[in-house]
Amino acid sequence: MKSDSRLSDLRAMSEDQLDQEVLNLKKEQFNLRFQRATGQLENTARVRVVRRDIARVKTLACAKKASSGRVPKPAPTPVAK
């Protein structure tokens, strides 16, 4: 299966490579949005696939950071007065 091989490839990547992959996917998502806005987008399903790939890569990156002990700190919540 294509998705299984893609997932195993992503799991083999380092944290830096995963961050770079997120940047590449975000650039592709940006270009797809522009193509849709100008009416040049032929494969509309690609928008959905890229959005899910971004989530998949971010999930793997977060899991790798958590397993290595480098968990990002959550944003502080505002205190109501």
C-alpha positions as CSV (number, residue, x, y, z in Angstrom):
1,M,0.0,0.0,0.0
2,K,1.1,3.5,-0.8
3,S,0.1,5.1,2.5
4,D,1.9,2.4,4.5
5,S,5.1,3.0,2.8
6,R,4.7,6.7,3.1
7,L,4.1,6.4,6.8
8,S,7.1,4.1,7.3
9,D,9.2,6.7,5.4
10,L,8.0,9.4,7.7
11,R,8.7,7.4,10.8
12,A,12.3,6.9,9.6
13,M,12.9,10.7,9.4
14,S,14.6,12.8,12.0
15,E,12.8,15.6,13.8
16,D,14.5,18.2,11.6
17,Q,13.5,16.3,8.4
18,L,9.9,16.2,9.7
19,D,9.9,19.9,10.3
20,Q,11.2,20.4,6.8
21,E,8.5,18.1,5.4
22,V,5.9,20.2,7.2
23,L,7.3,23.4,5.5
24,N,7.2,21.7,2.1
25,L,3.6,20.6,2.6
26,K,2.5,24.0,3.8
27,K,4.1,25.6,0.7
28,E,2.2,23.1,-1.5
29,Q,-1.0,23.8,0.4
30,F,-0.5,27.6,-0.2
31,N,0.0,26.9,-4.0
32,L,-3.1,24.8,-4.1
33,R,-5.1,27.5,-2.5
34,F,-3.9,30.0,-5.1
35,Q,-4.7,27.6,-7.9
36,R,-8.2,27.0,-6.5
37,A,-8.8,30.8,-6.2
38,T,-7.7,31.4,-9.8
39,G,-9.6,28.4,-11.2
40,Q,-6.5,26.5,-12.2
41,L,-6.8,23.6,-9.8
42,E,-7.5,20.4,-11.6
43,N,-7.1,17.8,-8.8
44,T,-9.4,19.2,-6.0
45,A,-8.8,16.1,-3.8
46,R,-5.1,17.0,-3.5
47,V,-6.1,19.8,-1.1
48,R,-7.6,17.3,1.3
49,V,-4.7,14.9,1.0
50,V,-2.1,17.6,1.7
51,R,-4.1,18.9,4.7
52,R,-4.1,15.4,6.2
53,D,-0.4,14.8,5.4
54,I,0.4,18.0,7.4
55,A,-1.5,16.7,10.4
56,R,0.1,13.3,10.0
57,V,3.7,14.7,9.9
58,K,3.0,17.1,12.8
59,T,1.6,14.2,14.9
60,L,4.7,12.1,14.2
61,A,7.0,15.1,15.0
62,C,5.3,15.7,18.3
63,A,5.5,12.0,19.2
64,K,9.2,12.0,18.4
65,K,9.8,15.1,20.5
66,A,7.9,13.6,23.4
67,S,9.8,10.3,23.3
68,S,13.1,12.2,23.2
69,G,12.0,14.3,26.2
70,R,11.7,17.5,24.3
71,V,8.0,18.3,24.8
72,P,7.1,21.8,23.6
73,K,5.5,23.9,26.4
74,P,1.9,24.7,25.9
75,A,0.9,28.3,25.4
76,P,-0.1,30.1,28.7
77,T,-3.8,30.4,29.3
78,P,-5.0,33.9,30.1
79,V,-6.3,34.3,33.6
80,A,-9.8,35.8,34.0
81,K,-10.0,38.8,36.3
